[in-house]
Amino acid sequence: MDNTKPGMYKLQATLMLIAMIAVFSLVFRAYGHLRSASATRLPAQSASASVTSFAAQQRDDRETARFLAARVERDPQDMIADNMLAGLYLQKVRETGSLDYLVRAERLVHTSLASVPAVENLSGLALLTRTQFMAHQWTAARDNARRMTMLDAGKSEPYGMLGDAQMELGNYDKAEAAFQTMTSLGGGIGTETRLGGYALINGAPRTARKHYSHAVSYALDMPIPPRETIAWCQWRMGETEFLVGHYADAENDYRDALSSFPNYYLVLASLGRVRAARGDLSDAIRDYEQAVSIIPYPTFVGALGDLYQLTGRPQDAAAQYALVSQISRLSKLNGELYNRQYALFYADHDLKPQEAYAEASREYAVRRDIYGADAVAWTALKAGKLAVARVRIKEALRLGTQDAMLFYHAGMISRASGDTAGAKAFLARALALNPQFDPLQSRRARQALAGLSAKA
């Protein structure tokens, strides 16, 4: 390589930084104040105008990606183009769920950091951390986020990424400390979404909703409101409502999200779930079918199979259940990203109990969050390891998370343990909080509770 190239890249990086500061000062200038929390929607437009605006934004993104890809093809060591294109690809992962974009982004980030080391390429290091997080490489993401807090001292986002990784690893006290530092360094969309997630897992859905609403307000104040970010926050607002059984409010939030970002796969699946909870199984099936056509996410595929089963379509249900297993074998990355989903699917459907337990336990050895503990507990119950199930379900409940599925699992484990009073309390709590938390499992919860009451 040309000996002058590192110096040239330093100059380019400096120029890029100046340009980024100029852009970010424009984009984030609205962060100095907070609009009313009631401002949680994009400005009203006709349906045709909204679709046209969305299509124009998508077209601009494609043109930008083509331009940057051409630069990378001419000079694979163009650190600036590598980073910018990787950032676009990571955004596409958020928008579509496609792992192909994640693989592309990872390749570009490694090329960027090979050209210019992290100490002079902080954007490359940040992108690497985001890539690792999306690939569920939690420990690596945590370590690189921690490194960023030292290399980019005084900036808030590295602490946000550090907190994200600590949350996934189950280090909740450390996550809280990271988010507190992030908050002290400045508010904004990223801060509010992190605080919302932390509040939700700690049993405060109302507080979580307020944070997501504030995040939307920040986003709406930007010169060009980021549609996907707004839709994601609106989706999370809907999730807080669904968790406490407020189905109409949840559906309204999901519809707002689809207005902000049409065909958002996460929202389509949640809309299907809430429609099923409200008894509209035909529309729920259509929503899940649309979500699965965009990305065959194992959870979505399994849920669609359940709805087919409930509506008298056993052959279609069996095809979806078989697809869940097929997805896991498509690639090593699929297996790593979706192993918890596979384990829970198998446990829910009384399939492969030992394999499900082994899968959940293997992940929990590293990722010790409460939902990992729940996955081990539920699969352990189905695998006949009741002592393990009792220990892990206590760990899953330790934060006071308001989730009917957790209470349902606790109730079924208590029933298997002969703790009738505990089983009835947990099952009743699950159904009181969210009566239709899952099309199949909520029915089983009611049946189990009725059986226990009949014996009393």
C-alpha positions, 0 to 999 in steps of 0.5 A, a space after each residue: 500500500 502507498 506509504 502516504 495513504 495512512 496520512 491521507 486517510 487521517 486528513 479524510 477522516 478529519 474532513 469527514 468529522 467536520 462535515 459530520 459535525 455540521 450535519 449533526 448540528 443541524 439534525 440534532 439541533 432540536 434536542 435542546 427542548 422536548 415537545 409535548 409527550 402527546 406529539 407521537 405521530 408524524 404530521 397528518 398527510 393524505 394516504 397517497 402523500 404519505 406513501 409518496 413521501 415514504 417511497 421517495 425516502 426509500 428511493 433516496 436510500 437506494 441511490 445513496 447505497 449505489 453511489 457508496 457501493 461504487 466508491 467501495 468497488 473502486 477503492 475497497 480501502 476507502 474508509 469513509 465509504 466503507 463506514 457510510 455504506 455499512 451504516 446504511 446496511 445496518 439501517 436496512 437490517 432494522 427496517 427489513 430484518 434481513 441478515 444479508 445486510 448484516 453480513 455485508 455490513 460486517 464485511 465493510 466494517 472489518 475492511 474499514 478498521 483494517 485500513 484505519 485502526 480504531 483509535 483513528 476510526 471511531 465511527 468504524 469501531 462504533 459500527 463494529 459494536 453495532 454489528 456485533 450487537 445485531 449478531 448477538 455477539 454480546 460479550 464482544 459488543 460490550 468490550 468494544 462499547 467499553 473501549 469506545 467510552 475511553 476513546 470517545 470520552 464525554 460522548 453519550 452514545 458509547 454508554 448507550 451501546 454499553 448499557 445495551 450489551 449489559 442488558 442483554 448479558 443480564 448485568 442490569 446494575 451495570 446497564 443502569 449505571 451506563 444509562 445514568 452516565 448517558 443521561 448525564 451527558 445529554 438527552 435525546 432519542 437514544 437516551 429515551 429509548 434506553 430508559 424506556 427499555 430499562 423501565 419496561 424490564 423493571 416492571 414499569 410499563 407506564 414509565 416505559 411508554 412515557 420514555 418512548 413517547 418522549 423519543 418520538 417527540 425528539 424525532 418529530 422535532 428533527 428537520 427530517 424526522 426519521 420514519 423508521 425510528 419513529 415507527 420503532 418507538 410507536 411499536 414499543 409504545 404498543 408493546 407496553 400496552 399489549 403487555 398489560 392487556 390494553 389491546 385497543 390502545 396497542 392496536 392504535 399504536 401499531 397503526 400509527 407505526 405502520 403509518 410512519 413506516 409502511 410494511 414494517 415487519 415487527 409491527 405487522 406481526 404485533 398487529 396480528 398478535 393483538 388482533 388475535 387477542 381481540 378475536 379477529 383471527 382472519 385478519 391476524 392471519 393476514 398480518 402474520 402472513 404479510 410479516 412472514 413474507 417479508 422475513 420468516 422470523 421463527 417467532 412469526 412463523 410459529 405464531 402463524 402456525 398456531 393461528 392456522 391450528 386454531 382455525 382448523 387448518 392443521 396441514 398449513 399449521 404443520 407446514 409452518 412448524 416444519 419451516 421453523 426447524 428448517 430455518 435453524 438449519 439454513 445457516 450458522 448465523 440463523 442458529 446463533 441468532 434464533 436459538 432462544 426462539 427455537 427452544 421456546 417454540 419446541 417447548 411450547 409445542 412439546 417437541 424435542 424437549 432435551 434439544 430445547 433445554 440444551 439450546 436454552 442452557 447453552 445460550 444462558 451460559 453467556 446471556 444471563 438475562 431474565 428471558 434467558 432464565 425463563 427459557 431455561 426454566 420453561 424448557 427444563 420443565 418440558 425436559 423433566 428437570 423440575 429442580 432446574 426449572 424452579 431455580 431459573 424461574 425465580 431468576 426470571 421473576 427477580 426484576 418484577 417484570 410485568 409479563 403474563 408469559 413469565 407468570 404463566 411459566 411460573 404457574 405451570 412450574 408451580 403446578 408440576 411441583 405440587 404447589 397448588 396455591 402458588 400455581 393458582 396465584 401465578 396463573 390468575 395473575 397472568 390472565 388478569 394482567 393480559 388475558 390473551 397473552 398468547 393464542 395457544 398458551 393463554 388457553 392452556 393457562 385457563 385450562 390449568 387454572 380451572 383444573 386446579 380450582 376444580 380440585 380445591 
